[in-house]
Amino acid sequence: MICPIDGKVERRSVMNLKGEEQRTEPRVAVQFQAMASGSVESEGTGMVLNLSRNGCRLESQLLMLPGLSLELRIAVPGLEWALMIDGADVQWADEDRAGLAFVRIRETERQRLNHVMTTLFARKSEDSDKEQVDLAPVEFQGLEAVLAKDPELAMSKGLAWFAQDRAEFRFRGGSLLNRAFPTCTPEFAAALGKLVKAGGDREADFSLAILQNYLGSTSIDGVLKEIVSRFSHDDHKIGAVRTLINSPSMASVSGEFRLAEAWRVKKEALTPWLTDERQAVRTFAEEHMAELDRMIVAERRRVEVERELRERSRHEDESGHDDGYRAKPF
């Protein structure tokens, strides 16, 4: 069931709403990779800078204008697949940042979001109210142009930064590598695969952190297969692989069953894995394709139930009144 978020916003401009920081739910500063899609541009990547149960602040090069509605997929570490927000309305926009209000979200995703927020609040330290900023250190500035020309050098530098501070890597060194390689080129993927094949736990964890920059891309499959082959009994790494696979691209699908269709496309993309020479890769593919089948069936059933409920509600509600719903500020 898709749940609107109850509440009202007083009559004021979206910029005033931003400036006054009107929120009814506490927020937590985070830095989670996200994929966003909307009616103006098909799809783009971004970074969620803070999160609440009712909305978030998103940094992205995607065109975000007040009044537009976006679909969001937020990659939260520890979740098997990205959080799915069916409707996130732009409340305010300032250059490459925007405040979004979650106005449509399925009940299952609402429960997952609540769990994420509970976990974040539990971990929140005394200084967590301070805004986190996605900036590379001063000494990194200008390096992306150099690294973009040499994937092997990028791997070497990135691994060193990762070893220094894993917790901050995605937001510093990882962010720099994302700017140097905005898409996972064959050369970049080959360099990552080579690193995983020759390395150990650290190299695999580094690669998984980097691959968070390329949610929904099939160009990372070679690296994922290498990780599955080498670490098939490591639940943490295999879980991270599943998360990356389960975060589908929505750009080429549409309609009520678009999520189920996106997962079907993902399942088909795993077909070549079934003929891989490595047993661990074949076994993983068989198991995960079966899991995707179950997810597809459940998603289609959910959509059909919601459609039936909407039809029933439309027949029962003869008044046709607007309920006056407005999204909560956040």
C-alpha positions as CSV (number, residue, x, y, z in Angstrom):
1,M,0.0,0.0,0.0
2,I,1.3,3.5,-0.9
3,C,0.9,5.8,2.1
4,P,0.7,9.5,1.9
5,I,2.3,11.3,4.8
6,D,-0.3,13.2,6.8
7,G,0.2,16.8,7.7
8,K,0.0,20.4,6.4
9,V,2.3,23.1,5.4
10,E,1.3,26.6,6.4
11,R,0.9,29.1,3.5
12,R,4.4,30.4,2.8
13,S,6.9,30.3,0.1
14,V,9.1,27.3,-0.4
15,M,12.2,29.4,0.2
16,N,10.7,30.6,3.5
17,L,10.1,27.0,4.4
18,K,13.7,26.3,3.8
19,G,15.0,29.3,5.6
20,E,12.9,28.7,8.7
21,E,13.9,25.0,8.8
22,Q,10.3,24.0,9.5
23,R,10.2,20.3,10.5
24,T,7.9,18.1,12.4
25,E,10.3,15.1,12.4
26,P,13.9,15.2,13.6
27,R,16.5,14.7,10.9
28,V,19.9,13.0,10.9
29,A,22.9,14.1,8.9
30,V,23.9,11.3,6.6
31,Q,25.6,10.8,3.3
32,F,23.8,8.1,1.3
33,Q,24.1,7.5,-2.4
34,A,20.8,7.8,-4.2
35,M,19.2,7.5,-7.7
36,A,16.5,10.0,-8.6
37,S,14.1,10.1,-11.5
38,G,11.4,12.6,-12.5
39,S,9.4,14.0,-15.3
40,V,11.9,16.6,-16.4
41,E,15.0,14.3,-16.6
42,S,14.9,10.5,-16.8
43,E,17.4,9.6,-14.1
44,G,20.4,10.9,-12.2
45,T,22.6,10.2,-9.2
46,G,22.8,12.2,-6.0
47,M,23.7,12.2,-2.3
48,V,21.2,12.3,0.5
49,L,22.7,14.8,3.0
50,N,20.1,14.5,5.8
51,L,17.2,12.2,6.3
52,S,14.0,12.1,8.4
53,R,10.9,9.9,8.3
54,N,9.1,12.6,6.2
55,G,11.8,13.8,3.8
56,C,15.4,14.5,3.0
57,R,17.9,16.9,1.6
58,L,19.3,15.8,-1.8
59,E,22.4,17.0,-3.6
60,S,22.4,16.2,-7.3
61,Q,23.1,17.6,-10.7
62,L,19.6,16.5,-11.7
63,L,17.3,19.4,-12.5
64,M,15.2,19.9,-9.3
65,L,12.5,22.6,-9.3
66,P,10.0,23.4,-6.6
67,G,6.8,21.5,-7.3
68,L,8.4,18.6,-9.2
69,S,7.9,15.1,-7.9
70,L,10.8,12.6,-8.0
71,E,11.2,8.8,-7.4
72,L,14.1,8.1,-5.1
73,R,16.1,5.0,-4.4
74,I,18.4,5.5,-1.4
75,A,21.3,3.1,-0.8
76,V,21.5,2.7,2.9
77,P,24.4,0.6,4.2
78,G,23.1,-2.7,5.7
79,L,19.9,-2.8,3.6
80,E,19.6,-5.6,1.1
81,W,18.2,-3.3,-1.5
82,A,17.7,0.5,-1.8
83,L,14.9,2.3,0.0
84,M,12.2,3.0,-2.6
85,I,10.4,6.4,-2.3
86,D,7.6,6.5,-4.9
87,G,6.9,10.2,-4.5
88,A,9.3,12.9,-3.2
89,D,8.1,16.4,-3.9
90,V,10.6,19.2,-4.2
91,Q,9.9,21.8,-1.6
92,W,12.8,24.1,-2.3
93,A,15.8,24.1,-4.5
94,D,19.1,26.0,-4.3
95,E,21.6,25.3,-7.0
96,D,22.5,21.6,-6.7
97,R,20.6,20.9,-3.5
98,A,16.9,20.5,-2.7
99,G,14.6,19.7,0.1
100,L,12.3,16.8,-0.6
101,A,9.1,15.8,1.2
102,F,8.1,12.1,1.0
103,V,4.5,12.1,-0.1
104,R,4.1,8.5,-1.5
105,I,5.7,5.5,0.0
106,R,4.7,1.9,0.2
107,E,3.9,0.5,3.6
108,T,6.8,-2.0,3.4
109,E,9.2,0.8,2.5
110,R,7.7,2.9,5.3
111,Q,8.6,0.2,7.8
112,R,12.1,-0.1,6.4
113,L,12.6,3.7,6.6
114,N,11.3,3.7,10.2
115,H,13.9,1.0,11.0
116,V,16.7,3.0,9.4
117,M,15.7,6.1,11.3
118,T,15.5,4.2,14.6
119,T,19.0,2.8,14.0
120,L,20.4,6.2,13.0
121,F,19.0,7.9,16.1
122,A,20.5,5.1,18.3
123,R,23.9,5.8,16.8
124,K,23.6,9.6,16.8
125,S,26.4,11.2,18.7
126,E,26.3,14.6,20.5
127,D,27.6,16.5,17.5
128,S,25.5,14.7,14.9
129,D,23.3,17.8,14.4
130,K,26.3,19.4,12.6
131,E,25.8,19.4,8.9
132,Q,28.1,17.0,7.0
133,V,29.5,18.4,3.7
134,D,30.4,16.3,0.8
135,L,33.7,18.0,0.0
136,A,37.0,16.4,-1.0
137,P,40.0,17.6,1.1
138,V,41.9,20.6,-0.3
139,E,44.8,18.4,-1.2
140,F,42.5,16.4,-3.5
141,Q,41.2,19.3,-5.5
142,G,42.2,19.1,-9.2
143,L,43.2,15.4,-8.9
144,E,40.2,14.1,-10.6
145,A,41.5,15.2,-14.0
146,V,44.7,13.3,-13.4
147,L,43.0,10.2,-12.1
148,A,40.5,10.1,-14.9
149,K,43.3,9.4,-17.3
150,D,44.8,6.5,-15.3
151,P,42.4,4.0,-13.7
152,E,45.3,2.0,-12.2
153,L,46.6,5.1,-10.5
154,A,43.1,5.9,-9.3
155,M,42.8,2.4,-7.8
156,S,46.2,2.8,-6.0
157,K,45.3,6.2,-4.6
158,G,41.8,5.2,-3.7
159,L,42.9,2.1,-1.8
160,A,45.3,4.1,0.2
161,W,42.6,6.6,1.2
162,F,40.2,3.8,2.0
163,A,42.8,2.2,4.3
164,Q,43.3,5.5,6.2
165,D,39.6,6.0,7.0
166,R,36.9,3.6,5.8
167,A,34.1,5.4,7.5
168,E,34.7,8.7,5.6
169,F,36.0,7.2,2.4
170,R,32.8,7.3,0.4
171,F,32.4,11.0,1.2
172,R,36.0,12.1,0.5
173,G,38.2,9.8,-1.6
174,G,35.2,7.9,-2.9
175,S,33.5,11.2,-3.9
176,L,36.7,12.3,-5.7
177,L,36.8,9.0,-7.7
178,N,33.2,9.4,-8.6
179,R,33.9,12.8,-10.1
180,A,36.9,11.3,-12.0
181,F,34.8,8.4,-13.2
182,P,31.1,9.5,-13.3
183,T,30.3,6.3,-15.2
184,C,31.9,2.9,-14.7
185,T,33.9,2.7,-17.9
186,P,35.2,-0.7,-19.1
187,E,38.8,0.4,-18.1
188,F,37.7,1.4,-14.6
189,A,35.7,-1.8,-14.1
190,A,38.7,-3.9,-15.4
191,A,41.0,-2.2,-12.9
192,L,38.6,-2.9,-10.0
193,G,38.2,-6.5,-11.1
194,K,41.9,-6.9,-11.2
195,L,42.3,-5.4,-7.8
196,V,39.7,-7.8,-6.3
197,K,41.2,-10.8,-8.0
198,A,44.7,-10.1,-6.6
199,G,43.7,-8.7,-3.3
200,G,41.9,-9.7,-0.1
201,D,39.2,-8.4,2.2
202,R,40.3,-4.8,2.1
203,E,40.4,-4.7,-1.7
204,A,37.0,-6.2,-2.0
205,D,35.5,-3.9,0.6
206,F,37.1,-0.9,-1.2
207,S,35.6,-2.1,-4.5
208,L,32.1,-2.5,-3.0
209,A,32.3,1.0,-1.5
210,I,33.3,2.4,-5.0
211,L,30.5,0.5,-6.7
212,Q,27.9,2.3,-4.6
213,N,28.6,5.2,-7.1
214,Y,27.1,3.1,-9.9
215,L,23.8,1.8,-8.7
216,G,21.7,0.3,-11.4
217,S,24.6,-0.1,-13.9
218,T,25.4,-3.5,-15.5
219,S,28.9,-2.4,-16.2
220,I,29.9,-3.4,-12.7
221,D,28.8,-7.0,-13.2
222,G,32.3,-8.3,-13.9
223,V,33.6,-6.9,-10.6
224,L,30.6,-8.3,-8.7
225,K,31.2,-11.8,-10.2
226,E,34.8,-11.6,-9.0
227,I,33.7,-10.7,-5.5
228,V,31.1,-13.5,-5.5
229,S,33.7,-16.0,-6.8
230,R,36.3,-15.1,-4.1
231,F,34.0,-14.4,-1.1
232,S,31.0,-16.7,-1.6
233,H,30.9,-17.5,2.2
234,D,31.2,-13.9,3.4
235,D,27.7,-12.9,4.2
236,H,28.6,-9.2,4.5
237,K,30.1,-9.0,1.0
238,I,27.5,-11.1,-0.6
239,G,24.8,-9.0,1.0
240,A,26.5,-5.9,-0.5
241,V,26.5,-7.5,-3.9
242,R,22.8,-8.3,-3.6
243,T,22.1,-4.7,-2.7
244,L,23.9,-3.4,-5.8
245,I,22.0,-5.9,-8.0
246,N,18.6,-5.1,-6.4
247,S,18.9,-1.3,-7.0
248,P,17.6,-1.3,-10.6
249,S,17.6,1.5,-13.2
250,M,14.1,2.9,-13.7
251,A,15.0,5.0,-16.8
252,S,13.8,2.4,-19.4
253,V,10.6,1.2,-17.6
254,S,7.2,2.8,-17.0
255,G,3.7,2.1,-15.8
256,E,2.3,0.6,-12.6
257,F,4.5,-2.4,-12.7
258,R,7.7,-0.5,-13.4
259,L,9.6,-1.8,-10.4
260,A,8.6,-5.4,-11.1
261,E,9.7,-4.8,-14.7
262,A,13.0,-3.3,-13.6
263,W,13.7,-6.3,-11.5
264,R,12.8,-8.6,-14.5
265,V,15.4,-6.7,-16.5
266,K,17.9,-7.3,-13.6
267,K,17.0,-11.0,-13.6
268,E,17.6,-11.3,-17.3
269,A,21.0,-9.5,-16.9
270,L,22.0,-12.3,-14.6
271,T,21.4,-15.0,-17.2
272,P,25.1,-14.9,-18.5
273,W,26.2,-15.6,-14.9
274,L,24.6,-19.1,-15.2
275,T,27.3,-20.1,-17.7
276,D,30.2,-18.6,-15.8
277,E,33.1,-21.1,-15.4
278,R,33.1,-20.5,-11.6
279,Q,30.6,-22.6,-9.6
280,A,30.2,-19.9,-6.9
281,V,29.0,-17.4,-9.5
282,R,26.6,-19.9,-11.1
283,T,25.1,-20.9,-7.7
284,F,24.7,-17.2,-6.7
285,A,22.9,-16.4,-9.9
286,E,20.5,-19.3,-9.6
287,E,19.6,-18.4,-6.0
288,H,19.3,-14.7,-6.7
289,M,17.3,-15.1,-9.9
290,A,14.8,-17.2,-7.8
291,E,14.8,-14.4,-5.2
292,L,14.1,-11.8,-7.9
293,D,11.2,-14.0,-9.1
294,R,9.7,-13.9,-5.6
295,M,10.2,-10.1,-5.4
296,I,8.6,-9.6,-8.8
297,V,5.5,-11.7,-7.9
298,A,5.2,-9.9,-4.6
299,E,5.5,-6.5,-6.3
300,R,2.9,-7.3,-8.9
301,R,0.6,-8.5,-6.3
302,R,1.1,-5.3,-4.3
303,V,0.3,-3.2,-7.3
304,E,-2.9,-5.2,-8.1
305,V,-4.1,-5.0,-4.5
306,E,-3.6,-1.2,-4.5
307,R,-5.4,-0.8,-7.8
308,E,-8.3,-2.8,-6.4
309,L,-8.4,-0.6,-3.3
310,R,-8.3,2.5,-5.3
311,E,-11.2,1.3,-7.5
312,R,-13.2,0.3,-4.4
313,S,-12.5,3.7,-2.8
314,R,-13.5,5.6,-5.9
315,H,-16.8,3.7,-6.0
316,E,-17.5,4.3,-2.3
317,D,-16.5,8.0,-2.3
318,E,-19.2,9.7,-4.4
319,S,-18.5,13.2,-3.0
320,G,-15.2,13.5,-4.9
321,H,-13.8,16.0,-2.3
322,D,-10.2,16.8,-2.1
323,D,-9.0,15.9,1.4
324,G,-6.8,18.9,1.5
325,Y,-3.7,16.9,2.0
326,R,-0.4,18.7,2.1
327,A,3.0,17.2,2.8
328,K,4.6,17.7,6.1
329,P,7.6,20.1,6.3
330,F,10.8,18.4,7.2
